[in-house]
Amino acid sequence: MTADRNRNPRRLAEALQAIPGVRTVTERNGALWVDAPLLQVEAMAAAMADLGIRLGTVTAIPHAGDAESTVIYHYIDEHRVINVKTCTRNGALASLAPTVRAASWAEREIRDLFAVEFPGHPNPVPLIRPDGIDTATLRAAMCRPAEVARKPVSPLASPSANNPARS
């Protein structure tokens, strides 16, 4: 049954839709995107394991105005990529690391960079954050808008505009 669901896009979408907290399942550019703002991450991990679909990685995007982040779980099977997008609640999501080993380092990195807590993580020591640096410091830097320098304009680019003598 698992292999059949993975090969049949409609049945796979139905299985994903049945995960608690999932709102929509859509296909974009050959990948499935699951929108699940109130995702129960443990239920997602169990469902993906039942489907024989493995976790590839986890990414996050901090929200600038609050302590929340968008978290995307990227699952991979032999036919497609399945991206499950959710949002932290009170700056946290349950850890998948106790049951999904591939989640461990990604959760630690996200904690270091974006101050997302993963309660239940078996080894929550910093992965990339230096000792003495608070996670809030890195999160603030990651949320700050990038400053883009204006491209210098060459005086040769538009001679008449830059040289009144030539007009």
N, C-alpha and C positions, 0 to 999 in steps of 0.2 A: 504493500500500500504506500509506503514512504516513497519509493522510487517513482511510482505512478503519479503521486502528487507533485513531485519535483518536475516531472516532464510535462504535466498538464497545467498550464499557466492559470486556468480558471480555478482548478482545485487547490493549487498552491495559494492563490489569492484568498480563497475561502478559508483555508487553514490559518493564514496570517490574520485575516479579519476577525477570527475567533479568539485571538489573544486579548486578554483583558486590557483595556485602555486604548486599543487601536481605533482610530476614527476612519481613516481611508487607506486604501491600497491602490496605487496608480503605477503605470509603466511609463518610463521616460528613457529614451535612448537605449533600450534594451535592458535596463535595470528596473527593479521594482523599488518603489519608494513607499514606505509605510509611515504615515503620520499618526503619532500616538502621544499626544500631549500629556496624558495621564497613564502612561505605560506602566504596567507591573513588570519590571525587568526580570524578575525570577521566572515568571510565567512565560515571558518571551524566550528566555534561555532554555527552558524545558521544552517548549514547543519546537524550537529550532533543533534541539538535540533529537527529538522524536522524528523530525523530518530529515535528519541526517545532514543538516546544513551547519557548516562550521563558522565560527567568528573569525573574521580577518583582522579587524582592528576597531578602535573606537576613536572618534574625533569629537572635539567640542568647540563651541563658539560662545564666548562670553557676551552677555547682554550689558551694554554700557550703563544703563540707568539703574540697575539693581544688582543683587547678588546672584542672579540666576544665569544659567547657561543652557544653550541648546546642545544636546548630546546626540550623536549619531553612531549607532552600532552598524558596522558594515559586515554583513554575512556573505559568504561565498559558497556556491555549490558548483557543480561541473557545468551548469547551463547559464547561470546568471549571477549578478550581484543583487543583494537585497539590503537596502538601507533603511534602518528603523530609526526614525527621528522622534526624540522626546525632549522634555524640558525638565531641568532640576526643580525640585520643590523644597523651598527653604534651603537652597544651596546644596542639596544632597540627592543622591540616587543610591539605591541598594547596590552593594558590590556583587558582581558576577564572579569575581576571582575565586571564591571557595569552590565553585562547581565548573567554571570555565577558565582553565589556566591561561588561555590567550588574553584574557581581560586584565590580568594582574599589572603588567607594566603600563598598559595604556591608562588604566585608572590612576596609577601613581603619577604618571606624567600630567594628566588632566588635573589632578589635585595640586601638583606643584605649580602649574601655570595659571590655573583659573580658580583655585580655592574651592573646588567642588569636593565635597566629602562623600566617601563611599563606605557607609557603615557596614561592618561585617568583613571588610578586607582583611585577609590574614597577615599581611605584612605592609602596613601603611607608612613605612619609612620613606623619606624623600628619595626620588629617583634622580632628578636633575637639578633640584633646588639646592643651592649651597647652604651649609649650616648657618644659622643666624638670620636668614632672609625669610621674612614672613610671606605666606602665600598671597596675602592681600596686596603686597608690594608688586608682585609680578602681575597679578590680575589687573591692577590699576594701570600698569604700563601697557598691557595687552589691549585694554579698552580705550586707551588714549588715541584720538584720531591721528593718523599719520600726517606729517607735514610734507607737502609736495613742493619742491622748489620749482619755480617757474623756469621753463627752458629759456636760456638766454637767446636773444634775437640778434643775429648777426647784422651789422650795418650794411653788409653786402646783399642781404636778402631782399630788401626793397629800397633801392637807391633813392628813388624820388621821395619816399616818405621820410627817410632819415637825413637827406641832404637837400635843404631848401635851395641851395644854389643850382641844383639840377632841374628844378621845377620850372 
